[in-house]
Amino acid sequence: MNSEKKRPRLLFSGAAVWCNGSYGKPLRYVIPLLHKAGYDCAVACFYGFMGGVANTVTGKNDTPVKLYPAVRETKLNDIIEYHARDFEADAVISFQDVWVLENWGYKRGFMWLPWMPVDTDPVTPRIAKALDGAYAPLCYSAWGTGKLLEAGWPTAKHVPLGVDLDIYRQMDQRAARRAVGLPRTGTLPGWSQPTHRCHRARRFPKC
């Protein structure tokens, strides 16, 4: 008898792990950490990978990860439950905007945790409808998590995006300015454009 305990299995939706965009790079950080914590991971790719199913590696330590492709519909609405069944996923974590997802919370045969942005106040009806049946929405920002709580989601959790701490770390601000050729003093405004027309979601980070 094989007494080895089965490792929990998580299927993400997102961009392929080699993509440098906002829906690919964070998976390169989180999947190795989850694997180290005892989880096997796969990614159903809406961008950056097509064709058949493939095994590859990601992260600094070449963590194994399985990739599944989109088929006819690029947002994975037509195939996600089949990928979840093939991988024997214990949960599906969608890493994309939820308003493009259709009925992932019902009749799909998997536990769904959408890891998602919220950039409107209040949460839009389209997002609220898409979340029907989700086990727990996971939001990148504390602000967005608060909006989900206000919208009637007591299970909402704040799960921020990961970064590479070998690159993004605290340092002398003067040295940082000097390295990129900025003036030694003064405020440098930045701009983050939201998906929807919500002025409160825009921010001006201070440098």
SEKE-500057 format. One line per field, with one value per residue: residue in three letters; x, y, z of N, C-alpha, C in turn. Coordinates in nm, 2 decimals. Example, Ala and Ser with C-alpha at 12.3 -4.5 7.8 and 13.67 -1.06 7.14 Angstrom:
REM residues 2
res: [Ala,Ser]
nX: [1.32,1.28]
nY: [-0.57,-0.22]
nZ: [0.78,0.71]
caX: [1.23,1.37]
caY: [-0.45,-0.11]
caZ: [0.78,0.71]
cX: [1.32,1.29]
cY: [-0.33,0.00]
cZ: [0.78,0.79]
//
This chain:
REM residues 207
res: [Met,Asn,Ser,Glu,Lys,Lys,Arg,Pro,Arg,Leu,Leu,Phe,Ser,Gly,Ala,Ala,Val,Trp,Cys,Asn,Gly,Ser,Tyr,Gly,Lys,Pro,Leu,Arg,Tyr,Val,Ile,Pro,Leu,Leu,His,Lys,Ala,Gly,Tyr,Asp,Cys,Ala,Val,Ala,Cys,Phe,Tyr,Gly,Phe,Met,Gly,Gly,Val,Ala,Asn,Thr,Val,Thr,Gly,Lys,Asn,Asp,Thr,Pro,Val,Lys,Leu,Tyr,Pro,Ala,Val,Arg,Glu,Thr,Lys,Leu,Asn,Asp,Ile,Ile,Glu,Tyr,His,Ala,Arg,Asp,Phe,Glu,Ala,Asp,Ala,Val,Ile,Ser,Phe,Gln,Asp,Val,Trp,Val,Leu,Glu,Asn,Trp,Gly,Tyr,Lys,Arg,Gly,Phe,Met,Trp,Leu,Pro,Trp,Met,Pro,Val,Asp,Thr,Asp,Pro,Val,Thr,Pro,Arg,Ile,Ala,Lys,Ala,Leu,Asp,Gly,Ala,Tyr,Ala,Pro,Leu,Cys,Tyr,Ser,Ala,Trp,Gly,Thr,Gly,Lys,Leu,Leu,Glu,Ala,Gly,Trp,Pro,Thr,Ala,Lys,His,Val,Pro,Leu,Gly,Val,Asp,Leu,Asp,Ile,Tyr,Arg,Gln,Met,Asp,Gln,Arg,Ala,Ala,Arg,Arg,Ala,Val,Gly,Leu,Pro,Arg,Thr,Gly,Thr,Leu,Pro,Gly,Trp,Ser,Gln,Pro,Thr,His,Arg,Cys,His,Arg,Ala,Arg,Arg,Phe,Pro,Lys,Cys]
nX: [0.08,0.05,0.15,0.20,0.12,-0.10,-0.01,-0.16,-0.33,-0.32,-0.47,-0.40,-0.53,-0.39,-0.13,0.13,0.41,0.65,0.60,0.63,0.44,0.18,0.01,0.16,0.43,0.40,0.32,0.55,0.68,0.50,0.43,0.67,0.70,0.46,0.49,0.71,0.58,0.43,0.24,0.13,0.14,-0.03,-0.09,-0.35,-0.34,-0.42,-0.28,0.02,0.09,0.01,-0.14,-0.06,-0.07,0.19,0.48,0.69,0.94,0.97,1.07,1.35,1.46,1.39,1.12,0.88,0.61,0.29,0.15,-0.15,-0.34,-0.53,-0.83,-1.07,-1.18,-1.05,-1.05,-1.08,-1.32,-1.45,-1.31,-1.20,-1.30,-1.24,-0.96,-0.92,-1.02,-0.85,-0.61,-0.67,-0.74,-0.75,-0.84,-0.93,-0.76,-0.83,-0.64,-0.69,-0.89,-1.22,-1.46,-1.47,-1.52,-1.73,-1.97,-1.80,-1.83,-2.03,-2.16,-1.93,-1.77,-1.55,-1.36,-1.36,-1.14,-1.12,-0.85,-0.79,-0.82,-0.98,-1.11,-1.30,-1.55,-1.87,-1.82,-1.87,-2.18,-2.13,-1.90,-1.99,-2.18,-2.03,-1.88,-2.06,-2.11,-1.84,-1.58,-1.42,-1.33,-1.02,-0.82,-0.59,-0.54,-0.58,-0.77,-0.94,-1.03,-1.18,-1.39,-1.51,-1.60,-1.78,-1.96,-2.09,-1.94,-1.83,-1.63,-1.41,-1.06,-0.75,-0.49,-0.19,0.01,0.31,0.66,1.00,1.22,1.49,1.53,1.34,1.37,1.42,1.62,1.87,1.73,1.84,2.05,1.91,1.78,2.00,2.10,1.91,1.92,1.77,1.67,1.81,1.63,1.28,0.95,0.84,0.58,0.38,0.18,-0.10,-0.32,-0.66,-0.87,-1.14,-1.35,-1.27,-1.19,-1.09,-0.94,-0.71,-0.37,-0.10,0.21,0.47,0.81]
nY: [-0.12,0.22,0.47,0.73,1.07,1.25,1.54,1.86,2.02,2.29,2.48,2.75,3.02,3.23,3.43,3.27,3.14,3.25,3.49,3.85,4.03,4.17,3.96,3.73,3.74,3.77,3.50,3.36,3.41,3.33,3.06,2.89,2.93,2.82,2.56,2.48,2.49,2.27,2.23,2.13,2.28,2.42,2.60,2.74,2.88,3.19,3.35,3.36,3.09,2.82,2.53,2.20,2.03,2.09,2.03,2.23,2.44,2.69,3.00,3.08,2.84,2.65,2.54,2.28,2.30,2.27,2.34,2.44,2.49,2.77,2.72,2.74,2.98,3.26,3.34,3.12,3.02,2.81,2.58,2.55,2.38,2.13,2.13,2.16,1.91,1.73,1.79,1.72,1.91,2.06,2.32,2.60,2.89,3.18,3.41,3.69,3.95,3.93,3.99,3.90,3.63,3.35,3.21,3.07,3.00,2.82,2.50,2.39,2.22,2.26,2.41,2.76,3.03,3.35,3.55,3.88,4.21,4.50,4.79,4.98,5.19,5.19,4.82,4.69,4.60,4.40,4.27,4.18,4.00,3.81,3.70,3.53,3.24,3.20,3.07,3.22,3.55,3.69,3.97,4.20,4.44,4.62,4.82,4.74,4.50,4.59,4.71,4.48,4.36,4.55,4.51,4.28,4.05,3.86,3.67,3.77,3.82,3.98,3.95,4.03,4.11,3.93,4.02,4.02,4.01,4.03,4.22,4.43,4.62,4.79,5.09,5.34,5.64,5.85,5.73,5.57,5.76,5.88,5.67,5.65,5.89,6.11,6.42,6.53,6.61,6.68,6.61,6.34,6.28,5.99,5.78,5.57,5.41,5.33,5.04,5.10,5.39,5.53,5.76,5.74,5.52,5.59,5.68,5.86,5.79,5.86,5.97]
nZ: [0.00,-0.08,0.12,0.10,0.14,-0.06,-0.24,-0.21,-0.49,-0.71,-0.95,-1.15,-1.34,-1.59,-1.74,-1.93,-1.75,-1.83,-1.93,-1.90,-1.82,-1.62,-1.54,-1.56,-1.45,-1.16,-1.10,-1.13,-0.89,-0.68,-0.73,-0.69,-0.41,-0.31,-0.40,-0.24,0.00,-0.01,-0.22,-0.54,-0.86,-1.14,-1.45,-1.63,-1.93,-2.06,-2.22,-2.40,-2.43,-2.63,-2.79,-2.70,-2.38,-2.15,-1.96,-1.76,-1.61,-1.35,-1.19,-0.97,-0.88,-1.05,-1.04,-1.08,-1.31,-1.46,-1.77,-1.93,-2.23,-2.38,-2.57,-2.79,-2.69,-2.56,-2.29,-2.14,-2.07,-2.19,-2.14,-1.88,-1.67,-1.77,-1.78,-1.50,-1.41,-1.54,-1.42,-1.16,-0.97,-0.65,-0.60,-0.80,-0.89,-1.02,-1.20,-1.30,-1.46,-1.33,-1.46,-1.72,-1.70,-1.71,-1.52,-1.35,-1.08,-1.05,-1.13,-1.23,-1.10,-0.94,-0.67,-0.65,-0.64,-0.70,-0.77,-0.78,-0.93,-0.79,-0.90,-0.89,-0.74,-0.63,-0.62,-0.94,-1.10,-1.30,-1.22,-0.97,-1.05,-1.19,-0.98,-0.85,-0.66,-0.61,-0.39,-0.22,-0.27,-0.36,-0.32,-0.47,-0.33,-0.02,-0.02,-0.23,-0.12,0.09,-0.05,-0.16,0.08,0.16,-0.05,0.02,0.05,0.28,0.30,0.16,0.10,0.16,-0.05,-0.14,-0.44,-0.52,-0.51,-0.63,-0.39,-0.40,-0.59,-0.55,-0.30,0.02,0.01,0.01,-0.06,-0.19,-0.33,-0.50,-0.66,-0.78,-0.93,-1.14,-1.26,-1.15,-1.00,-0.69,-0.49,-0.43,-0.56,-0.75,-0.96,-1.03,-1.24,-1.24,-1.43,-1.41,-1.50,-1.52,-1.51,-1.25,-1.03,-0.78,-0.78,-0.90,-0.86,-0.71,-0.67,-0.44,-0.50]
caX: [0.00,0.13,0.10,0.25,0.01,-0.11,0.01,-0.27,-0.31,-0.38,-0.47,-0.42,-0.55,-0.31,-0.04,0.23,0.50,0.76,0.55,0.67,0.33,0.12,-0.06,0.26,0.54,0.37,0.31,0.69,0.71,0.42,0.43,0.78,0.67,0.35,0.55,0.79,0.49,0.36,0.14,0.16,0.07,-0.04,-0.14,-0.42,-0.29,-0.50,-0.19,0.16,0.11,-0.10,-0.11,-0.10,-0.03,0.33,0.55,0.80,0.98,0.97,1.14,1.50,1.50,1.33,1.01,0.80,0.47,0.22,0.08,-0.26,-0.36,-0.67,-0.87,-1.14,-1.22,-0.92,-1.06,-1.08,-1.46,-1.50,-1.22,-1.14,-1.34,-1.17,-0.83,-0.92,-1.04,-0.73,-0.50,-0.72,-0.72,-0.83,-0.90,-0.89,-0.74,-0.82,-0.55,-0.73,-1.02,-1.33,-1.58,-1.47,-1.54,-1.87,-2.02,-1.70,-1.86,-2.14,-2.17,-1.80,-1.71,-1.42,-1.36,-1.30,-1.09,-1.07,-0.74,-0.84,-0.82,-1.10,-1.07,-1.42,-1.63,-1.86,-1.79,-1.96,-2.27,-2.08,-1.81,-2.07,-2.25,-1.92,-1.84,-2.16,-2.07,-1.70,-1.56,-1.37,-1.25,-0.89,-0.80,-0.46,-0.53,-0.66,-0.88,-1.03,-1.09,-1.28,-1.50,-1.58,-1.67,-1.90,-2.06,-2.15,-1.85,-1.76,-1.51,-1.30,-0.93,-0.64,-0.37,-0.12,0.10,0.45,0.77,1.13,1.29,1.63,1.53,1.26,1.41,1.45,1.75,1.89,1.65,1.94,2.13,1.81,1.76,2.12,2.11,1.83,1.94,1.67,1.72,1.83,1.52,1.16,0.85,0.82,0.45,0.36,0.04,-0.16,-0.45,-0.75,-0.94,-1.27,-1.34,-1.29,-1.08,-1.03,-0.84,-0.58,-0.27,0.02,0.31,0.58,0.94]
caY: [0.00,0.35,0.55,0.87,1.16,1.33,1.69,1.94,2.06,2.42,2.53,2.89,3.08,3.34,3.42,3.17,3.18,3.32,3.63,3.95,4.12,4.17,3.83,3.63,3.75,3.73,3.36,3.31,3.43,3.26,2.91,2.82,2.93,2.72,2.43,2.46,2.47,2.14,2.23,2.12,2.39,2.43,2.72,2.74,3.01,3.27,3.43,3.32,2.95,2.75,2.40,2.10,2.04,2.08,2.04,2.31,2.49,2.84,3.05,3.07,2.70,2.56,2.47,2.22,2.35,2.22,2.44,2.41,2.60,2.81,2.64,2.83,3.10,3.29,3.36,2.98,2.98,2.68,2.46,2.55,2.27,2.01,2.14,2.13,1.77,1.66,1.81,1.68,2.03,2.08,2.45,2.68,3.03,3.26,3.53,3.77,4.02,3.83,4.03,3.83,3.49,3.31,3.10,2.98,2.96,2.72,2.39,2.37,2.10,2.29,2.53,2.87,3.15,3.45,3.64,3.97,4.35,4.58,4.93,5.07,5.22,5.05,4.71,4.70,4.48,4.29,4.20,4.11,3.88,3.71,3.64,3.44,3.10,3.19,3.03,3.34,3.64,3.73,4.09,4.25,4.56,4.63,4.90,4.66,4.40,4.67,4.73,4.35,4.34,4.64,4.46,4.16,3.93,3.85,3.58,3.84,3.83,4.06,3.87,4.12,4.05,3.91,4.08,3.96,4.09,4.06,4.34,4.53,4.62,4.92,5.13,5.48,5.71,5.94,5.64,5.53,5.88,5.90,5.56,5.66,6.02,6.20,6.52,6.48,6.65,6.71,6.50,6.29,6.22,5.88,5.76,5.44,5.42,5.21,4.99,5.17,5.54,5.55,5.85,5.70,5.41,5.64,5.71,5.94,5.75,5.96,5.92]
caZ: [0.00,-0.09,0.23,0.08,0.13,-0.18,-0.23,-0.27,-0.63,-0.74,-1.09,-1.17,-1.47,-1.60,-1.85,-1.92,-1.65,-1.88,-1.97,-1.81,-1.79,-1.48,-1.51,-1.57,-1.36,-1.02,-1.08,-1.11,-0.75,-0.59,-0.75,-0.62,-0.27,-0.29,-0.41,-0.12,0.11,-0.02,-0.32,-0.68,-0.93,-1.29,-1.50,-1.76,-1.99,-2.15,-2.30,-2.39,-2.45,-2.70,-2.84,-2.61,-2.24,-2.14,-1.83,-1.76,-1.48,-1.33,-1.07,-0.96,-0.84,-1.15,-0.98,-1.18,-1.32,-1.58,-1.85,-2.01,-2.32,-2.42,-2.69,-2.88,-2.62,-2.50,-2.15,-2.08,-2.02,-2.25,-2.11,-1.75,-1.59,-1.82,-1.73,-1.36,-1.39,-1.58,-1.32,-1.03,-0.89,-0.53,-0.62,-0.92,-0.86,-1.15,-1.18,-1.42,-1.43,-1.32,-1.53,-1.84,-1.67,-1.72,-1.44,-1.29,-0.95,-1.05,-1.23,-1.29,-1.04,-0.87,-0.57,-0.72,-0.56,-0.79,-0.73,-0.87,-0.89,-0.78,-0.92,-0.89,-0.61,-0.57,-0.71,-1.05,-1.11,-1.38,-1.13,-0.87,-1.11,-1.22,-0.85,-0.79,-0.64,-0.57,-0.25,-0.16,-0.36,-0.31,-0.39,-0.46,-0.25,0.10,-0.06,-0.30,-0.03,0.16,-0.14,-0.17,0.20,0.15,-0.15,0.07,0.05,0.41,0.28,0.08,0.17,0.10,-0.09,-0.23,-0.54,-0.47,-0.58,-0.61,-0.29,-0.44,-0.67,-0.49,-0.15,0.07,-0.01,0.02,-0.17,-0.27,-0.42,-0.61,-0.75,-0.86,-1.03,-1.26,-1.31,-1.10,-0.91,-0.55,-0.41,-0.51,-0.57,-0.89,-0.97,-1.12,-1.28,-1.25,-1.50,-1.38,-1.61,-1.53,-1.48,-1.11,-0.99,-0.65,-0.80,-0.95,-0.75,-0.74,-0.58,-0.42,-0.51]
cX: [0.09,0.07,0.14,0.12,0.01,-0.09,-0.12,-0.23,-0.39,-0.36,-0.49,-0.46,-0.46,-0.23,0.06,0.34,0.62,0.73,0.59,0.56,0.28,0.05,0.03,0.37,0.51,0.36,0.45,0.74,0.63,0.42,0.55,0.76,0.56,0.41,0.63,0.70,0.41,0.25,0.20,0.08,0.07,-0.10,-0.22,-0.40,-0.38,-0.41,-0.05,0.19,-0.01,-0.05,-0.15,-0.06,0.12,0.38,0.67,0.85,0.98,1.04,1.29,1.55,1.44,1.22,0.92,0.66,0.42,0.15,-0.03,-0.29,-0.51,-0.70,-0.94,-1.16,-1.10,-0.93,-1.08,-1.22,-1.50,-1.42,-1.18,-1.18,-1.27,-1.02,-0.82,-0.94,-0.92,-0.62,-0.54,-0.70,-0.81,-0.90,-0.85,-0.88,-0.72,-0.74,-0.57,-0.85,-1.13,-1.45,-1.58,-1.50,-1.69,-1.90,-1.91,-1.73,-1.97,-2.12,-2.03,-1.72,-1.57,-1.45,-1.29,-1.27,-1.04,-0.97,-0.74,-0.81,-0.96,-1.06,-1.19,-1.49,-1.77,-1.82,-1.90,-2.06,-2.21,-1.98,-1.88,-2.13,-2.15,-1.88,-1.94,-2.10,-1.92,-1.69,-1.51,-1.29,-1.13,-0.85,-0.65,-0.44,-0.62,-0.79,-0.99,-1.10,-1.20,-1.41,-1.58,-1.65,-1.80,-2.01,-2.12,-2.07,-1.77,-1.63,-1.39,-1.17,-0.84,-0.52,-0.29,-0.03,0.24,0.55,0.90,1.21,1.44,1.65,1.46,1.29,1.43,1.59,1.76,1.82,1.74,2.01,2.03,1.79,1.88,2.14,2.03,1.83,1.84,1.73,1.72,1.71,1.40,1.07,0.83,0.68,0.45,0.21,0.00,-0.30,-0.54,-0.81,-1.07,-1.25,-1.37,-1.17,-1.02,-0.93,-0.71,-0.49,-0.16,0.13,0.42,0.72,1.04]
cY: [0.13,0.44,0.70,0.96,1.24,1.48,1.76,2.00,2.19,2.45,2.68,2.92,3.21,3.34,3.32,3.23,3.26,3.46,3.73,4.05,4.09,4.04,3.71,3.63,3.72,3.58,3.30,3.32,3.34,3.11,2.84,2.82,2.83,2.58,2.39,2.43,2.34,2.13,2.21,2.21,2.37,2.56,2.70,2.88,3.07,3.35,3.36,3.18,2.89,2.61,2.29,2.13,2.02,2.10,2.13,2.35,2.64,2.88,3.02,2.92,2.60,2.47,2.41,2.28,2.30,2.33,2.38,2.52,2.65,2.73,2.74,2.97,3.14,3.32,3.23,2.94,2.85,2.56,2.45,2.43,2.14,2.01,2.11,1.98,1.69,1.67,1.76,1.79,2.03,2.22,2.51,2.83,3.11,3.39,3.62,3.85,3.92,3.86,3.96,3.68,3.46,3.19,3.01,2.93,2.86,2.62,2.36,2.25,2.13,2.41,2.64,2.99,3.25,3.55,3.76,4.12,4.40,4.72,5.02,5.08,5.27,4.95,4.71,4.58,4.37,4.21,4.12,3.99,3.77,3.63,3.54,3.30,3.09,3.15,3.15,3.42,3.69,3.86,4.14,4.36,4.56,4.72,4.82,4.55,4.47,4.68,4.60,4.33,4.43,4.59,4.33,4.04,3.92,3.76,3.65,3.85,3.92,3.98,3.96,4.04,4.03,3.99,4.01,4.06,4.11,4.18,4.45,4.53,4.77,4.96,5.28,5.55,5.79,5.85,5.60,5.64,5.90,5.79,5.58,5.81,6.12,6.31,6.47,6.51,6.67,6.58,6.46,6.22,6.10,5.86,5.62,5.45,5.31,5.16,5.06,5.32,5.56,5.63,5.81,5.59,5.46,5.68,5.79,5.89,5.85,5.90,6.01]
cZ: [0.00,0.01,0.21,0.06,0.01,-0.16,-0.28,-0.40,-0.66,-0.88,-1.10,-1.31,-1.47,-1.73,-1.83,-1.83,-1.70,-1.93,-1.86,-1.77,-1.65,-1.44,-1.53,-1.46,-1.21,-0.99,-1.07,-0.97,-0.66,-0.61,-0.68,-0.47,-0.23,-0.30,-0.29,0.00,0.10,-0.13,-0.46,-0.76,-1.08,-1.32,-1.63,-1.82,-2.09,-2.25,-2.29,-2.42,-2.52,-2.74,-2.74,-2.47,-2.23,-1.99,-1.85,-1.62,-1.47,-1.20,-1.07,-0.94,-0.94,-1.09,-1.09,-1.19,-1.45,-1.64,-1.93,-2.11,-2.32,-2.54,-2.79,-2.82,-2.53,-2.35,-2.07,-2.03,-2.07,-2.21,-1.97,-1.67,-1.64,-1.77,-1.58,-1.33,-1.43,-1.48,-1.18,-0.93,-0.77,-0.53,-0.74,-0.87,-0.99,-1.12,-1.30,-1.37,-1.43,-1.41,-1.67,-1.82,-1.66,-1.63,-1.38,-1.15,-0.94,-1.16,-1.30,-1.22,-0.97,-0.77,-0.64,-0.63,-0.66,-0.72,-0.82,-0.83,-0.87,-0.79,-0.95,-0.76,-0.65,-0.67,-0.82,-1.05,-1.20,-1.30,-1.03,-0.92,-1.14,-1.09,-0.79,-0.78,-0.61,-0.42,-0.17,-0.26,-0.29,-0.39,-0.36,-0.35,-0.13,0.06,-0.13,-0.22,0.05,0.08,-0.16,-0.04,0.20,0.05,-0.10,0.06,0.17,0.40,0.21,0.17,0.09,0.07,-0.19,-0.33,-0.48,-0.56,-0.55,-0.51,-0.31,-0.52,-0.60,-0.34,-0.11,0.05,0.01,-0.09,-0.25,-0.37,-0.54,-0.71,-0.84,-0.96,-1.15,-1.31,-1.27,-1.02,-0.77,-0.46,-0.50,-0.52,-0.72,-0.89,-1.07,-1.15,-1.30,-1.31,-1.47,-1.51,-1.63,-1.49,-1.34,-1.06,-0.86,-0.67,-0.86,-0.84,-0.80,-0.64,-0.57,-0.43,-0.43]
//
